[in-house]
Amino acid sequence: MATITLFHGSPHESVTPDYGLGNDKHDYGRGFYLTANVELAKEWAVCRPDESN
């Protein structure tokens, strides 16, 4: 079986998924989103529309 590396757009090095949490406003609703595209995960990590800087 092949290994698949997935990335989560988080500013944290290690994350533990909490299922059923999240924001209903995401494109696909609540969930723990992963991607095989590291560049996309980097975009997700800096996109925080609910936080003010």
Long-range contacts (C-beta under 8 A, 24 or more apart in sequence): 4-36, 5-36, 6-34, 6-35, 6-36, 7-34, 7-35, 7-36, 7-37, 7-38, 7-40, 7-41, 8-32, 8-33, 8-34, 8-41, 8-44, 9-33, 9-35, 9-40, 9-41, 9-42, 9-43, 9-44, 9-45, 9-47, 10-44, 10-45, 11-45, 11-46, 23-50
